[in-house]
Amino acid sequence: MSKDLNEAKERIRQRIAEEMQKHHSALIGITDPKLATIATYQEFGWVQRVTAKQRGWLGAHAGWDKAPQPGASLVLKPRPFFHSTVMAKHKKWFQIARRAPLVMGIPDTEKLLALVGAEMVADVQQTIKDGGNEYATFEERHPLTMAIYAQRAQGHQTDGTGGISIGKPLFLTGRMFASIHFEIIEEEPA
């Protein structure tokens, strides 16, 4: 019996040694390139000077009384939904990765990373739903933005929002929220 046990232990050691030669990672991000650009602006914020053409567009869509003058600054304050989630949840993700092989019997690296990746996606989405977390609370939308959304929602027969959520930051149509996914990559060491 001890010979079989020793052989089984040796097979496990060999499998672990083989897996250690590979570098696996779970990457999380926005899968739609257009939405990824918008997510970057949301994550880090931006500042822009208003042009005369932009004032015209803003006046037509938000009302001339709300449109900023040319030369004024438009500011989108950062809403770090990725960075703050990583800061808030990274220890939990490491605990899952450390304990899952023992508790859940997941010996395969890719399955383990899929479990952690799914948890990462859920945590980022929860940060968006909650409007922040213990590291960052996202500011409400600016009155100019709210005026534009209210104008866009006029004339819709259903609930008056035109399929948009005008109250929650980072959640206008839900497309960015839905495009948060993870991918497992494997790289051989150099």
C-alpha positions as a printed Julia matrix, in Angstrom:
190×3 Matrix{Float64}:
   0.0    0.0     0.0
   2.78   2.44    0.85
   4.38   1.74   -2.54
   1.13   2.79   -4.31
   0.87   5.84   -2.09
   4.45   6.86   -2.81
   3.89   6.4    -6.56
   0.74   8.53   -6.41
   2.62  11.26   -4.51
   5.41  11.15   -7.08
   2.9   11.51   -9.96
   1.37  14.54   -8.21
   4.84  16.07   -7.7
   5.65  15.55  -11.4
   2.35  17.13  -12.47
   2.95  20.13  -10.2
   6.51  20.49  -11.55
   5.14  20.45  -15.13
   2.49  23.04  -14.28
   5.08  25.25  -12.59
   7.0   25.41  -15.88
   4.02  27.15  -17.44
   2.88  30.64  -16.57
  -0.9   30.96  -16.41
  -2.75  34.22  -15.87
  -6.34  35.32  -15.72
  -6.76  38.67  -17.44
  -9.88  40.73  -16.83
 -11.09  43.56  -19.0
 -13.65  44.99  -21.39
 -14.05  42.81  -24.48
 -15.56  45.42  -26.83
 -12.78  47.79  -28.07
 -15.15  50.77  -28.39
 -16.46  50.24  -24.88
 -12.9   49.73  -23.61
 -12.08  53.29  -24.66
 -15.11  54.6   -22.78
 -14.18  52.47  -19.76
 -10.67  53.97  -19.8
 -12.13  57.49  -19.68
 -14.38  56.43  -16.82
 -11.55  54.74  -14.92
  -9.06  57.6   -15.18
 -11.27  60.61  -15.97
 -10.54  63.38  -18.5
 -10.54  67.15  -18.93
 -11.38  68.93  -22.16
 -11.88  72.53  -23.28
 -15.25  73.27  -24.88
 -15.17  74.4   -28.52
 -17.84  76.55  -30.18
 -19.07  73.49  -32.11
 -19.36  71.47  -28.89
 -21.25  74.32  -27.21
 -23.71  74.2   -30.09
 -24.18  70.45  -29.72
 -24.52  70.69  -25.93
 -26.97  73.58  -26.23
 -29.11  71.64  -28.7
 -29.07  68.49  -26.57
 -29.11  69.82  -23.01
 -30.62  73.28  -23.36
 -28.82  76.54  -24.04
 -29.07  77.59  -20.41
 -26.95  74.57  -19.41
 -24.4   74.62  -22.25
 -20.92  75.76  -21.17
 -19.23  78.62  -23.0
 -16.36  77.95  -25.43
 -13.1   77.72  -23.5
 -14.76  76.37  -20.37
 -13.57  72.99  -19.09
 -15.56  69.8   -19.16
 -14.33  67.46  -16.44
 -15.11  63.78  -15.97
 -13.81  62.83  -12.55
 -12.25  59.35  -12.3
 -14.48  56.46  -11.36
 -11.84  53.75  -10.79
 -14.07  50.7   -10.88
 -11.22  48.33  -11.87
  -8.44  49.72   -9.67
 -10.58  50.09   -6.58
 -11.99  46.58   -6.98
  -8.49  45.14   -7.24
  -7.47  47.01   -4.09
 -10.6   45.87   -2.24
 -10.72  42.25   -3.38
  -7.21  41.03   -4.27
  -6.73  39.22   -0.95
 -10.03  37.4    -1.44
  -8.95  36.29   -4.93
  -5.63  34.96   -3.6
  -7.49  33.08   -0.86
  -9.75  31.46   -3.46
  -6.72  30.47   -5.53
  -4.95  29.09   -2.48
  -7.86  27.19   -0.96
  -9.82  25.96   -3.99
  -7.51  23.0    -4.72
  -7.97  21.73   -1.16
 -11.56  22.69   -0.41
 -13.15  22.22   -3.82
 -10.78  19.62   -5.24
  -9.76  21.73   -8.24
  -6.24  20.57   -9.14
  -6.2   21.93  -12.69
  -4.62  25.39  -13.06
  -6.95  26.54  -15.83
 -10.08  25.55  -13.89
  -8.73  27.29  -10.82
  -8.03  30.47  -12.8
 -11.5   30.26  -14.36
 -12.99  30.21  -10.86
 -10.89  33.2    -9.8
 -11.6   35.02  -13.09
 -15.36  34.58  -12.67
 -15.09  35.96   -9.13
 -13.07  38.94  -10.4
 -15.74  39.75  -13.01
 -18.51  39.48  -10.41
 -16.62  41.77   -8.01
 -15.97  44.46  -10.66
 -19.63  44.32  -11.69
 -20.69  44.63   -8.05
 -18.51  47.73   -7.66
 -20.32  49.27  -10.63
 -23.75  48.3    -9.25
 -22.92  49.75   -5.84
 -21.45  52.97   -7.22
 -18.1   52.22   -5.62
 -16.61  50.31   -2.73
 -14.57  50.98    0.4
 -11.73  52.5    -1.66
 -13.73  54.75   -4.01
 -17.26  56.13   -4.14
 -18.27  57.41   -7.54
 -19.71  60.89   -7.85
 -23.21  61.34   -9.17
 -23.59  62.41  -12.76
 -23.12  66.08  -13.52
 -26.3   68.17  -14.08
 -25.24  68.77  -17.72
 -25.05  65.01  -18.29
 -28.42  64.53  -16.6
 -29.97  67.22  -18.83
 -28.63  65.48  -21.97
 -30.0   62.1   -20.81
 -33.36  63.62  -19.91
 -33.56  65.17  -23.4
 -32.68  61.81  -24.98
 -35.37  60.05  -22.94
 -38.21  62.36  -23.98
 -40.91  60.81  -26.08
 -40.32  57.19  -25.06
 -43.54  55.39  -24.3
 -42.34  52.75  -21.85
 -40.74  54.07  -18.67
 -39.51  57.44  -19.89
 -35.84  56.47  -19.81
 -35.49  55.24  -23.37
 -33.67  52.12  -22.21
 -31.04  54.03  -20.3
 -30.3   54.31  -16.6
 -29.78  58.01  -16.09
 -29.33  57.86  -12.33
 -26.37  55.49  -11.87
 -22.83  56.42  -12.86
 -21.1   53.82  -15.09
 -24.43  52.23  -16.0
 -26.06  53.95  -18.95
 -27.16  51.09  -21.22
 -25.53  48.14  -19.46
 -23.34  47.25  -22.45
 -20.04  48.1   -20.72
 -21.17  46.21  -17.63
 -22.01  43.15  -19.75
 -18.73  43.25  -21.67
 -16.55  42.7   -18.57
 -14.96  39.27  -19.03
 -11.83  37.32  -18.2
  -9.46  35.31  -20.33
  -6.93  32.69  -19.28
  -3.58  32.91  -21.0
  -0.67  30.49  -20.89
   2.88  31.53  -21.58
   5.97  29.39  -21.59
   8.83  30.91  -19.58
  11.56  32.6   -21.59
